[in-house]
Amino acid sequence: MTTADLVGYLSAFLTTLAFVPQALHSWKTRDLSGVSLPMYSLFSLGVAGWLVYGLMIGSWPIILANSITLILACVVLYLKLKH
């Protein structure tokens, strides 16, 4: 594993971890009044694009981080649309 890989994995972990509190709060309270549907929709599309990019270049830090982040963002989007 290279230094670049380590930086990638650490950055991926931190940016993905940043979405966990929002997803958990949204799941527990079902209060999504402060969540912007257009912003989360665009964000989710961007994360999906990064995931595709990661798959195309075979970068595991990008693939893992964006897979998890996309799942978390989709949970928030689902809850926003449902409630």
HELIX and SHEET records of a PDB file:
HELIX    1   1 THR A    3  LEU A   17  1                                  15    
HELIX    2   2 VAL A   20  THR A   29  1                                  10    
HELIX    3   3 LEU A   37  ILE A   57  1                                  21    
HELIX    4   4 TRP A   60  LYS A   82  1                                  23    
END                                                                             
